[in-house]
Amino acid sequence: MTNVIVTDTGFAADDWAHPVTPLAELENTEAGAPALAVDLAPGDDPAALQSRLDGIDLIRIAFPSFADGRGFTHAKALRRMGFAGRLRAAGHVISDQYAMARRCGFDEVEISPDLAARQPEAEWKFRADWQAHDYQSRMRA
């Protein structure tokens, strides 16, 4: 079974058809070598991509556990560096974390079919109005 992609509109199939290169392998290539997509592990430094961001269309950040929040920090850092491509959280992100993932800069979340069965689409879509219901927006109203 293929993983499920979660966006604000709900569940979808993965439409990314290109290989995804782990950061460690990317660092072993020439500085100008193209990479359309890069995998970042929790212990990787997003700053290593600073000079290559314009040539990357997708960055997938691994979440080995829902309790490991380093991926949220990586996403914020990449957006601050100017990354404008697709940013995907992949792994053990739960529906309760969806709004935080979107606020940190993620465009989508990749989950396993097992997690999608335990946390159905309705749970994720319930949190899809993340912009209107965050703490800061409620305080400003």
Backbone torsions as a table, in degrees:
resi	resn	phi	psi	omega
1	MET	NA	144.5	178.6
2	THR	-91.2	157.0	179.7
3	ASN	-68.8	162.1	-178.4
4	VAL	-105.3	136.4	175.7
5	ILE	-99.9	130.0	179.4
6	VAL	-109.1	127.9	173.1
7	THR	-130.0	-177.3	179.4
8	ASP	-61.8	-20.3	-179.4
9	THR	-92.8	-4.1	177.4
10	GLY	119.6	-152.8	-176.8
11	PHE	-84.5	147.0	177.0
12	ALA	-152.1	163.2	173.7
13	ALA	-78.3	155.8	178.4
14	ASP	-72.1	122.2	179.9
15	ASP	-100.5	5.3	179.0
16	TRP	-81.7	118.8	-173.2
17	ALA	-109.0	5.0	-176.2
18	HIS	-105.3	160.1	176.4
19	PRO	-67.2	154.5	177.3
20	VAL	-116.1	123.1	-175.2
21	THR	-95.2	125.5	174.6
22	PRO	-62.6	146.0	-179.1
23	LEU	-54.0	-41.3	-178.8
24	ALA	-58.7	-37.9	178.1
25	GLU	-74.4	-34.5	179.0
26	LEU	-64.5	-37.8	-179.4
27	GLU	-66.0	-20.5	179.7
28	ASN	-89.2	-0.7	178.5
29	THR	-97.8	169.7	178.1
30	GLU	-65.0	153.2	-176.8
31	ALA	-58.1	-32.1	-177.6
32	GLY	-93.7	0.6	-177.5
33	ALA	-66.1	132.4	-178.6
34	PRO	-73.8	146.6	172.2
35	ALA	-145.6	116.2	-178.8
36	LEU	-74.5	-31.4	-176.8
37	ALA	-143.5	144.3	-176.5
38	VAL	-132.7	139.0	172.3
39	ASP	-94.7	131.1	174.4
40	LEU	-113.8	128.9	175.1
41	ALA	-89.6	162.4	-179.4
42	PRO	-56.5	-33.6	-178.8
43	GLY	-86.6	-2.4	179.4
44	ASP	-75.8	155.7	177.0
45	ASP	-100.7	113.1	-179.9
46	PRO	-58.5	-25.6	180.0
47	ALA	-61.3	-20.5	177.8
48	ALA	-64.1	-17.5	-179.6
49	LEU	-95.9	-5.5	-173.2
50	GLN	-46.6	-48.4	-175.8
51	SER	-78.7	-7.3	-176.7
52	ARG	-113.5	-0.1	-171.8
53	LEU	-56.9	-35.1	-178.4
54	ASP	-64.6	-25.4	-178.2
55	GLY	-96.6	6.5	-177.8
56	ILE	-110.7	129.2	-179.7
57	ASP	-95.4	-28.0	-178.0
58	LEU	-142.8	134.8	171.3
59	ILE	-121.6	124.6	179.3
60	ARG	-108.4	120.9	-177.0
61	ILE	-106.3	125.5	-175.8
62	ALA	-79.5	139.0	172.6
63	PHE	-121.1	94.3	-178.1
64	PRO	-70.0	-19.3	-179.5
65	SER	-150.9	145.9	178.0
66	PHE	-66.3	-16.2	179.4
67	ALA	-88.7	-4.1	-179.2
68	ASP	-97.3	103.9	-174.8
69	GLY	-93.3	8.7	-178.5
70	ARG	-60.8	-30.0	179.6
71	GLY	-62.4	-33.9	177.3
72	PHE	-64.8	-40.7	177.8
73	THR	-65.5	-41.6	177.7
74	HIS	-59.8	-43.5	-178.8
75	ALA	-61.6	-47.2	178.8
76	LYS	-59.4	-42.9	-179.2
77	ALA	-63.3	-44.0	-179.8
78	LEU	-63.7	-41.2	177.8
79	ARG	-65.9	-38.9	177.3
80	ARG	-64.5	-31.3	177.8
81	MET	-76.0	-8.6	177.0
82	GLY	102.2	9.6	178.5
83	PHE	-64.6	123.8	-177.0
84	ALA	-113.3	0.9	-179.7
85	GLY	-79.8	-168.8	179.0
86	ARG	-73.8	131.6	178.0
87	LEU	-118.3	120.6	-173.4
88	ARG	-121.7	127.7	170.6
89	ALA	-87.4	132.2	-175.8
90	ALA	-131.9	130.7	175.3
91	GLY	122.6	-130.5	-172.8
92	HIS	-91.5	65.1	171.3
93	VAL	-102.6	132.3	-179.3
94	ILE	-103.4	162.5	-175.5
95	SER	-57.4	-33.4	178.0
96	ASP	-62.7	-20.0	-178.7
97	GLN	-96.2	-2.3	-174.6
98	TYR	-60.2	-47.2	-178.8
99	ALA	-60.6	-41.5	177.9
100	MET	-63.7	-41.8	179.2
101	ALA	-59.5	-44.3	179.9
102	ARG	-66.1	-41.5	179.6
103	ARG	-66.0	-27.6	179.1
104	CYS	-80.5	-10.8	176.3
105	GLY	118.7	-2.6	178.0
106	PHE	-69.9	141.7	175.3
107	ASP	-91.5	-27.9	-174.1
108	GLU	-157.5	165.1	179.0
109	VAL	-128.1	135.2	177.6
110	GLU	-107.0	119.8	-178.7
111	ILE	-125.0	162.0	178.7
112	SER	-76.1	157.5	175.0
113	PRO	-59.5	-33.2	177.9
114	ASP	-63.3	-44.8	178.6
115	LEU	-66.1	-38.1	178.2
116	ALA	-62.8	-33.2	178.2
117	ALA	-72.3	-37.6	-179.7
118	ARG	-76.5	-32.2	179.9
119	GLN	-124.5	86.3	-173.3
120	PRO	-62.9	167.1	-176.2
121	GLU	-51.2	-38.7	-178.3
122	ALA	-59.6	-35.6	178.9
123	GLU	-65.7	-38.4	179.7
124	TRP	-73.1	-43.3	-178.9
125	LYS	-65.7	-29.8	176.6
126	PHE	-58.5	-31.0	-178.8
127	ARG	-97.1	5.7	-176.1
128	ALA	-74.5	-13.5	176.6
129	ASP	-93.9	42.1	-174.3
130	TRP	-58.1	-28.8	-177.8
131	GLN	-71.3	-33.2	-176.5
132	ALA	-85.6	-17.6	-171.9
133	HIS	-120.6	25.4	176.0
134	ASP	-86.3	162.8	-174.7
135	TYR	-56.6	-46.2	-176.0
136	GLN	-64.6	-40.5	178.9
137	SER	-62.1	-40.5	179.5
138	ARG	-66.5	-36.2	-179.1
139	MET	-71.5	-32.0	-179.3
140	ARG	-77.6	-20.6	-175.7
141	ALA	-72.4	NA	NA
